[in-house]
Amino acid sequence: MGSLLSRFTSRADDAHLAVVDGRGGHAYRDVVRGARAVASSLAPIERGTRVALLISPGAAFVSAFFGVLLAGGVVVVLSPLHPLPETAYFCEDARVAILLVDEAHGRLAAPLASAKVRIAHVEAAVATSPAPAALPEIDASAPALQLYTSGTTGKPKGAILTHGNLGVQQELVAEAWGFSDADVLLHALPLHHMHGLAIALLTALGAGATVRTTTFDAARIWDAMTDATVFMAVPAMYHRLFAAFDDADEATRARWTFGARALRLATSGSAALPVSLAERWRAITGSYPLERFGMTEIGVGITNSLVGERIPGSVGLPLPSVLARIVGEDGADAEVGELWIRGPSVFAGYHERPEETEQAFVAAADGGPPWFRTGDTVTRDAAFVSRPFRILGRTSVDILKSGGYKLSALEIEEVLREHPAVLEVAVVGIPDEAWGDRVVACVVRRPGAVADDVALRGFVRERLAPYKVPKDFVFMAELPRNAVGKVVKPTLARALREGRG
């Protein structure tokens, strides 16, 4: 049995609060019993069976997640943010056999039912009595989670994380950030994302902490900080928090400041946190947000220290047992180059994508575990003795980070090309304090076509999640190309920044 799963099931008699959601508080003993009931309702299933979850954040989600693992299955987390075609793609690509839903999402999931996909309701599963039959032994190398991440090939691909990956990630992050059963995590991040699921939720639960789940509303989050010790967010959340703070009256600001100052830890991830936002948080709360570097494929690999000065613009140093190096275009170590990482939390590979898995790794000269190529360009800050890592940007112009999500420009382009009015399209990111990358679609219309930004935005929204819809559409007579006819995206992005689009 994986270490994270062992830590969870060991709390079968624990009355400490595990989750507080819209239905109230749920003790660890209740969610563990629920997980065993879910596992019993699924059993027997073949090991490695993909079971998708379309369940709201809360106790039912936690029981479903660990229940699938106990039964020997692999979790695929879905989101109501994704329109039906995108959700169907995830289920088909992962070869999902069972879709666990809650009452809120049963109707949304209904079109996905087929001869290959069985739909089950988590409320009914949790309400049953766990069968006494022994559940399968789970090896640390067995797959546990399949999360979809955008890549340079367009369509999202499923990153497979093992029980061992999740267990060591939880241990490393909990120790680095000082998590304990005295903590209360204020959780408003999406659960189909590594940040919200593993880095936030699983780190807290593995340490025996309490997780308070809520949807993100800036005023609600400010108010809820009074009852929390830890808050995790992406830069776009901080931007919206400050907008609400500025609009509030003096008494409300004072109350919110008092609650935020009581937090022992506030973190930021999934995109670079602008120094101006971080300094604003320090001005209000007295502490600088803890930044770190993570990816779907590795969880958290590098982090600033919990104790001591946090360096603006830096993501800190590798976690224990994680190795990192900077590699230039010639394959040798460099001062500026691509970040390569290896360690026990690095994923097993991409689901049924052997070529892309092979391209993502480089064999280690010492015969140890291979290096994972992150695709991020980094350097180390020589101004500090510890030489912390500093992320300079994505190595590929086709990978954007917007609102805390990693997006594929190619995936968005593929969808836009399906519109009959679009002749050519190039999607780029423009630096933006609120979003990180502001996604802009540069479109060349077919002769005589009259489609505008409203029509194209609606077209994309029907096919992709809202956070993938471009913020702006720019219509052009032609796209800049090099001598061999390839669109030169850096030139295009620079023209947009300078107002020459």
C-alpha positions as CSV (number, residue, x, y, z in Angstrom):
1,M,0.0,0.0,0.0
2,G,1.3,3.4,-0.9
3,S,2.5,5.6,2.0
4,L,-0.1,8.3,1.4
5,L,-2.9,5.8,1.3
6,S,-1.5,4.2,4.5
7,R,-1.4,7.5,6.3
8,F,-5.0,8.2,5.2
9,T,-6.5,4.8,6.2
10,S,-4.6,4.9,9.6
11,R,-7.0,7.6,10.6
12,A,-10.0,5.2,10.5
13,D,-10.8,6.1,14.2
14,D,-9.7,9.7,14.2
15,A,-12.4,12.2,15.2
16,H,-10.3,15.2,14.0
17,L,-12.0,17.2,11.3
18,A,-10.7,16.3,7.8
19,V,-12.9,18.4,5.6
20,V,-15.3,21.2,6.0
21,D,-17.5,21.7,3.0
22,G,-21.0,23.1,2.1
23,R,-22.6,20.2,4.1
24,G,-20.6,20.8,7.3
25,G,-17.7,19.2,9.0
26,H,-16.5,15.6,8.3
27,A,-14.1,13.7,10.6
28,Y,-11.3,11.6,9.3
29,R,-13.1,8.5,10.5
30,D,-16.1,9.4,8.3
31,V,-14.2,10.1,5.1
32,V,-12.1,6.9,5.6
33,R,-15.2,4.9,6.1
34,G,-16.6,6.6,3.0
35,A,-13.5,5.7,1.0
36,R,-13.8,2.0,2.1
37,A,-17.4,2.0,1.1
38,V,-16.5,3.5,-2.4
39,A,-13.8,0.8,-2.8
40,S,-16.3,-1.9,-1.9
41,S,-18.8,-0.6,-4.4
42,L,-16.2,-0.7,-7.1
43,A,-14.7,-4.0,-6.3
44,P,-13.7,-6.2,-8.0
45,I,-12.1,-4.1,-10.7
46,E,-9.0,-4.9,-12.7
47,R,-5.9,-3.2,-11.3
48,G,-5.1,0.0,-13.2
49,T,-8.7,0.5,-14.2
50,R,-9.3,4.2,-14.9
51,V,-12.1,5.7,-12.8
52,A,-13.0,9.3,-13.5
53,L,-14.4,11.7,-10.9
54,L,-16.8,14.4,-11.6
55,I,-17.5,15.5,-8.0
56,S,-17.6,18.8,-6.3
57,P,-14.8,19.6,-3.8
58,G,-15.6,18.3,-0.4
59,A,-15.8,15.1,1.7
60,A,-17.4,13.1,-1.0
61,F,-14.6,13.9,-3.4
62,V,-12.0,12.8,-0.8
63,S,-13.8,9.5,-0.1
64,A,-14.1,8.9,-3.9
65,F,-10.5,9.7,-4.6
66,F,-9.1,7.4,-1.9
67,G,-11.8,4.8,-2.5
68,V,-10.6,4.4,-6.1
69,L,-7.0,4.0,-4.9
70,L,-8.0,1.4,-2.3
71,A,-9.8,-0.6,-5.0
72,G,-6.7,-0.7,-7.1
73,G,-7.9,1.8,-9.7
74,V,-6.4,4.9,-11.2
75,V,-8.1,8.3,-10.6
76,V,-8.8,10.6,-13.6
77,V,-10.2,13.9,-12.3
78,L,-12.6,15.8,-14.5
79,S,-14.0,19.3,-14.1
80,P,-17.4,20.9,-14.8
81,L,-15.4,23.8,-16.4
82,H,-14.7,21.6,-19.4
83,P,-17.4,21.4,-22.1
84,L,-18.7,18.0,-23.1
85,P,-16.4,17.5,-26.1
86,E,-13.3,18.1,-23.9
87,T,-14.5,15.9,-21.1
88,A,-15.3,13.1,-23.6
89,Y,-11.8,13.4,-25.0
90,F,-10.3,12.9,-21.5
91,C,-12.5,9.8,-20.9
92,E,-11.7,8.3,-24.3
93,D,-8.0,9.0,-24.1
94,A,-7.7,7.6,-20.6
95,R,-9.9,4.6,-21.5
96,V,-12.2,5.4,-18.5
97,A,-14.3,2.4,-17.5
98,I,-16.3,4.0,-14.6
99,L,-17.4,7.6,-14.0
100,L,-18.1,8.5,-10.4
101,V,-20.4,11.5,-10.1
102,D,-22.3,13.4,-7.5
103,E,-25.9,14.7,-7.6
104,A,-24.7,18.1,-8.8
105,H,-23.1,16.7,-11.9
106,G,-25.2,13.6,-12.8
107,R,-27.0,15.4,-15.7
108,L,-23.7,16.7,-17.0
109,A,-22.2,13.2,-17.1
110,A,-25.2,11.4,-18.6
111,P,-24.1,11.9,-22.2
112,L,-20.8,10.1,-21.4
113,A,-22.5,6.8,-20.5
114,S,-21.8,4.1,-23.0
115,A,-21.1,0.4,-23.4
116,K,-17.5,1.2,-22.3
117,V,-18.3,3.8,-19.5
118,R,-20.4,3.0,-16.5
119,I,-21.7,5.9,-14.4
120,A,-22.0,5.4,-10.6
121,H,-23.1,7.9,-8.0
122,V,-20.8,8.7,-5.1
123,E,-23.6,9.4,-2.6
124,A,-25.0,5.9,-3.1
125,A,-21.5,4.4,-2.8
126,V,-20.6,6.2,0.4
127,A,-24.0,5.3,2.0
128,T,-23.3,1.6,1.7
129,S,-21.6,-0.5,4.3
130,P,-18.0,-1.4,3.4
131,A,-17.6,-5.1,2.6
132,P,-15.4,-7.0,4.9
133,A,-13.5,-8.5,2.0
134,A,-9.7,-7.7,1.8
135,L,-8.8,-5.0,-0.7
136,P,-5.8,-5.5,-3.0
137,E,-2.3,-4.8,-1.9
138,I,-1.0,-1.7,-3.7
139,D,2.6,-1.5,-4.8
140,A,4.4,1.9,-4.7
141,S,5.1,1.6,-8.4
142,A,1.5,1.1,-9.3
143,P,-0.3,4.0,-11.1
144,A,-2.5,6.1,-8.9
145,L,-3.4,9.3,-10.7
146,Q,-3.7,10.4,-14.3
147,L,-3.8,14.2,-14.7
148,Y,-4.1,15.9,-18.0
149,T,-1.6,18.6,-19.0
150,S,-1.2,20.7,-22.1
151,G,1.8,20.1,-24.3
152,T,3.5,21.2,-27.5
153,T,1.7,18.6,-29.5
154,G,-1.7,20.3,-29.1
155,K,-4.1,17.8,-27.4
156,P,-3.7,17.4,-23.6
157,K,-1.8,14.2,-22.5
158,G,-2.3,12.2,-19.4
159,A,0.6,12.3,-16.9
160,I,0.7,9.1,-14.8
161,L,1.7,9.5,-11.2
162,T,2.3,6.4,-9.1
163,H,1.4,5.8,-5.5
164,G,5.1,6.3,-4.7
165,N,5.1,9.7,-6.5
166,L,2.1,10.9,-4.5
167,G,3.4,9.6,-1.2
168,V,6.9,11.1,-1.4
169,Q,5.5,14.4,-2.8
170,Q,3.2,14.7,0.2
171,E,6.0,14.0,2.7
172,L,8.4,16.4,1.1
173,V,6.0,19.3,0.8
174,A,4.5,18.8,4.2
175,E,7.9,18.8,5.8
176,A,9.2,21.8,3.8
177,W,6.1,23.9,4.6
178,G,5.6,22.7,8.2
179,F,2.2,21.0,7.8
180,S,0.6,19.4,10.9
181,D,-2.8,18.3,12.2
182,A,-3.1,21.8,13.7
183,D,-3.4,23.3,10.3
184,V,-6.5,24.5,8.5
185,L,-6.1,24.9,4.7
186,L,-8.4,27.4,3.0
187,H,-8.9,25.6,-0.3
188,A,-10.4,27.3,-3.4
189,L,-8.2,25.8,-6.1
190,P,-9.6,23.4,-8.8
191,L,-9.1,19.7,-8.2
192,H,-8.4,18.6,-11.7
193,H,-5.1,20.4,-11.4
194,M,-1.8,19.3,-9.7
195,H,-1.8,22.5,-7.6
196,G,-5.3,22.1,-6.1
197,L,-5.3,18.3,-5.9
198,A,-1.8,17.0,-4.8
199,I,0.1,20.1,-3.7
200,A,-2.8,21.5,-1.6
201,L,-5.4,18.9,-0.8
202,L,-3.2,15.7,-0.5
203,T,-0.4,17.6,1.3
204,A,-2.9,18.7,4.0
205,L,-4.8,15.4,4.3
206,G,-1.5,13.4,4.5
207,A,-0.5,15.6,7.5
208,G,-3.8,15.1,9.3
209,A,-4.8,18.8,8.7
210,T,-8.3,20.2,8.1
211,V,-9.3,21.3,4.6
212,R,-12.0,24.0,4.3
213,T,-13.3,23.9,0.7
214,T,-14.9,26.8,-1.0
215,T,-15.4,28.3,-4.4
216,F,-13.3,31.4,-5.1
217,D,-15.0,34.7,-4.3
218,A,-12.6,37.4,-3.2
219,A,-14.7,38.8,-0.4
220,R,-15.6,35.2,0.9
221,I,-11.9,34.3,0.8
222,W,-10.8,37.3,2.8
223,D,-13.5,36.6,5.4
224,A,-12.6,32.9,5.6
225,M,-8.9,33.6,6.4
226,T,-9.9,34.2,10.0
227,D,-10.5,30.5,10.4
228,A,-7.5,29.2,8.5
229,T,-3.7,28.8,8.9
230,V,-2.7,28.2,5.3
231,F,-3.9,29.7,2.0
232,M,-2.7,28.5,-1.4
233,A,-3.4,30.5,-4.6
234,V,-2.3,31.5,-8.1
235,P,-1.3,35.1,-9.0
236,A,-4.7,35.8,-10.6
237,M,-6.3,35.1,-7.3
238,Y,-4.1,37.6,-5.5
239,H,-4.9,40.1,-8.1
240,R,-8.7,39.7,-7.5
241,L,-8.2,39.8,-3.7
242,F,-6.5,43.1,-4.0
243,A,-9.2,44.5,-6.2
244,A,-11.8,43.6,-3.6
245,F,-9.6,45.0,-0.8
246,D,-9.4,48.3,-2.6
247,D,-13.1,48.5,-3.1
248,A,-13.9,47.7,0.5
249,D,-14.6,50.2,3.3
250,E,-12.1,50.9,6.0
251,A,-13.7,48.7,8.6
252,T,-13.8,45.7,6.2
253,R,-10.2,46.2,5.2
254,A,-9.2,46.2,8.9
255,R,-11.1,43.0,9.5
256,W,-9.6,41.3,6.4
257,T,-6.1,42.5,7.4
258,F,-6.5,41.0,10.9
259,G,-7.6,37.6,9.4
260,A,-4.9,37.5,6.8
261,R,-2.2,38.3,9.3
262,A,-3.2,35.3,11.4
263,L,-2.2,32.9,8.5
264,R,1.0,31.1,9.2
265,L,1.6,30.6,5.5
266,A,0.4,31.9,2.1
267,T,1.8,30.4,-1.1
268,S,1.7,31.2,-4.7
269,G,2.3,28.8,-7.6
270,S,1.3,27.6,-11.1
271,A,2.7,30.9,-12.6
272,A,5.3,33.5,-11.7
273,L,4.0,35.9,-9.1
274,P,4.6,39.5,-10.1
275,V,6.8,41.2,-7.4
276,S,4.2,44.0,-7.2
277,L,1.5,41.6,-6.1
278,A,3.8,39.9,-3.7
279,E,4.8,43.2,-2.1
280,R,1.2,44.2,-1.9
281,W,0.5,41.0,0.1
282,R,3.5,41.8,2.4
283,A,2.2,45.4,2.9
284,I,-1.2,44.0,4.1
285,T,-0.1,40.9,6.0
286,G,3.5,41.5,7.0
287,S,4.8,38.4,5.2
288,Y,6.0,37.7,1.7
289,P,4.1,34.8,-0.1
290,L,6.1,31.6,-0.5
291,E,6.8,30.9,-4.1
292,R,7.8,27.5,-5.5
293,F,8.2,25.7,-8.8
294,G,6.0,22.8,-9.7
295,M,4.5,20.9,-12.6
296,T,1.9,18.2,-13.2
297,E,4.7,15.8,-14.0
298,I,6.7,16.5,-10.8
299,G,4.5,18.2,-8.2
300,V,6.7,20.7,-6.3
301,G,10.3,20.3,-7.1
302,I,11.8,23.6,-5.9
303,T,10.6,25.9,-3.1
304,N,11.5,28.9,-1.1
305,S,12.1,28.3,2.6
306,L,9.4,28.4,5.1
307,V,11.7,30.1,7.6
308,G,13.9,33.1,6.7
309,E,13.8,35.6,3.9
310,R,11.9,34.8,0.7
311,I,13.6,36.3,-2.3
312,P,11.3,38.2,-4.7
313,G,11.2,36.6,-8.1
314,S,12.8,33.4,-6.9
315,V,11.4,29.9,-6.5
316,G,14.1,28.8,-4.1
317,L,16.0,25.6,-4.0
318,P,15.2,21.9,-4.7
319,L,13.4,19.8,-2.1
320,P,15.4,17.1,-0.3
321,S,16.1,14.1,-2.7
322,V,15.2,16.3,-5.7
323,L,18.1,17.1,-8.1
324,A,18.1,20.0,-10.5
325,R,20.4,21.3,-13.2
326,I,20.4,24.0,-15.9
327,V,21.3,22.7,-19.4
328,G,22.2,24.7,-22.4
329,E,21.4,24.0,-26.1
330,D,24.6,22.0,-26.4
331,G,23.6,19.6,-23.6
332,A,26.1,20.9,-21.1
333,D,25.5,22.7,-17.8
334,A,24.9,26.4,-18.2
335,E,24.2,29.6,-16.3
336,V,21.0,30.0,-18.3
337,G,19.1,27.2,-20.0
338,E,16.4,24.5,-19.6
339,L,15.6,23.2,-16.1
340,W,16.1,19.4,-15.8
341,I,14.9,17.6,-12.7
342,R,15.1,14.1,-11.3
343,G,13.9,12.6,-8.1
344,P,11.3,10.2,-6.5
345,S,8.3,12.5,-7.2
346,V,8.9,12.6,-11.0
347,F,6.0,11.0,-12.9
348,A,6.1,7.6,-14.6
349,G,5.3,8.9,-18.1
350,Y,2.5,9.9,-20.4
351,H,-0.4,7.5,-20.9
352,E,0.0,5.5,-24.1
353,R,2.4,8.1,-25.5
354,P,5.8,6.3,-25.6
355,E,7.4,8.7,-28.0
356,E,6.5,11.8,-26.0
357,T,7.5,10.1,-22.8
358,E,10.9,9.3,-24.4
359,Q,11.4,12.8,-25.5
360,A,10.6,14.2,-22.0
361,F,13.5,12.3,-20.4
362,V,17.3,12.2,-20.8
363,A,19.4,9.3,-19.5
364,A,21.6,10.2,-16.6
365,A,25.4,9.8,-17.1
366,D,25.7,8.3,-13.6
367,G,23.3,5.5,-14.4
368,G,20.7,6.9,-12.0
369,P,17.1,7.9,-12.7
370,P,16.7,9.9,-15.9
371,W,16.4,13.6,-16.0
372,F,13.0,15.1,-16.8
373,R,13.1,18.1,-19.2
374,T,10.7,20.7,-17.7
375,G,10.6,23.0,-20.7
376,D,11.2,26.0,-18.5
377,T,14.2,28.4,-19.0
378,V,15.9,29.2,-15.7
379,T,19.0,30.7,-14.2
380,R,20.4,31.0,-10.6
381,D,20.5,34.3,-8.8
382,A,24.2,35.0,-8.2
383,A,23.3,37.9,-5.9
384,F,22.6,35.4,-3.1
385,V,24.9,32.9,-1.5
386,S,22.4,30.1,-1.8
387,R,22.0,30.9,-5.5
388,P,18.2,30.3,-5.7
389,F,16.6,29.3,-9.0
390,R,14.8,32.0,-11.0
391,I,12.3,31.0,-13.7
392,L,12.7,33.1,-16.9
393,G,9.9,31.6,-18.9
394,R,8.8,28.6,-21.0
395,T,11.3,27.2,-23.4
396,S,8.5,26.7,-25.9
397,V,6.5,29.7,-27.2
398,D,3.5,27.3,-27.6
399,I,3.1,26.7,-23.8
400,L,1.4,29.6,-22.0
401,K,0.7,30.1,-18.3
402,S,-2.5,32.0,-17.8
403,G,-4.5,32.4,-14.5
404,G,-2.5,29.5,-13.0
405,Y,-3.2,27.1,-15.8
406,K,-0.7,25.7,-18.3
407,L,-2.2,26.1,-21.7
408,S,-1.2,24.8,-25.2
409,A,-1.4,27.5,-27.9
410,L,-1.6,24.7,-30.4
411,E,-4.7,23.2,-28.9
412,I,-6.5,26.6,-29.0
413,E,-5.3,27.1,-32.6
414,E,-6.6,23.7,-33.6
415,V,-10.1,24.6,-32.4
416,L,-10.1,28.0,-34.0
417,R,-9.1,26.5,-37.4
418,E,-12.3,24.5,-37.3
419,H,-14.3,27.8,-37.6
420,P,-15.3,28.4,-41.3
421,A,-14.2,32.0,-41.1
422,V,-10.7,31.3,-40.0
423,L,-8.0,31.0,-42.6
424,E,-5.0,31.2,-40.3
425,V,-4.5,31.7,-36.6
426,A,-1.6,32.1,-34.1
427,V,-2.1,32.1,-30.4
428,V,0.5,33.9,-28.2
429,G,0.8,35.1,-24.6
430,I,1.3,38.8,-23.7
431,P,2.7,39.5,-20.2
432,D,-0.1,40.6,-17.8
433,E,0.1,41.2,-14.1
434,A,-3.3,39.6,-13.4
435,W,-3.1,36.6,-15.7
436,G,0.6,35.9,-16.2
437,D,0.1,35.4,-19.9
438,R,-2.8,37.2,-21.5
439,V,-3.9,34.8,-24.2
440,V,-4.3,36.6,-27.6
441,A,-5.5,34.9,-30.8
442,C,-4.2,36.5,-34.0
443,V,-6.6,35.6,-36.8
444,V,-6.5,35.9,-40.5
445,R,-10.1,35.6,-41.9
446,R,-11.0,33.9,-45.1
447,P,-11.9,36.3,-47.9
448,G,-15.4,37.7,-47.4
449,A,-15.8,36.2,-43.9
450,V,-17.2,38.6,-41.3
451,A,-16.9,36.6,-38.0
452,D,-15.9,38.9,-35.1
453,D,-14.4,38.3,-31.7
454,V,-17.8,37.6,-30.1
455,A,-18.5,34.8,-32.6
456,L,-15.0,33.2,-32.3
457,R,-15.0,33.5,-28.5
458,G,-18.3,31.7,-28.3
459,F,-17.1,29.0,-30.7
460,V,-14.1,28.3,-28.6
461,R,-16.1,28.3,-25.3
462,E,-18.3,25.5,-26.7
463,R,-15.3,23.3,-27.2
464,L,-12.8,24.2,-24.5
465,A,-12.8,25.1,-20.9
466,P,-13.4,28.8,-20.1
467,Y,-9.8,29.4,-19.0
468,K,-8.6,28.3,-22.4
469,V,-10.7,30.9,-24.3
470,P,-8.5,33.8,-25.6
471,K,-8.9,37.1,-23.7
472,D,-8.4,39.0,-26.9
473,F,-8.8,38.5,-30.7
474,V,-6.7,40.5,-33.1
475,F,-7.6,40.4,-36.8
476,M,-4.7,40.7,-39.2
477,A,-4.1,40.7,-43.0
478,E,-1.3,38.2,-42.6
479,L,0.9,36.6,-39.9
480,P,4.7,37.3,-39.7
481,R,6.7,34.4,-41.2
482,N,10.3,33.4,-41.6
483,A,12.1,32.4,-44.8
484,V,10.6,28.9,-44.7
485,G,7.1,30.1,-44.1
486,K,6.9,29.4,-40.3
487,V,4.9,31.9,-38.2
488,V,7.4,33.8,-36.0
489,K,5.5,34.0,-32.7
490,P,8.1,36.1,-30.8
491,T,7.9,38.7,-33.5
492,L,4.1,38.6,-33.3
493,A,4.0,38.9,-29.5
494,R,6.5,41.8,-29.6
495,A,4.3,43.6,-32.1
496,L,1.3,43.2,-29.9
497,R,3.2,44.4,-26.8
498,E,4.3,47.5,-28.7
499,G,0.8,48.1,-30.0
500,R,1.5,47.3,-33.6
501,G,-0.9,44.4,-34.0
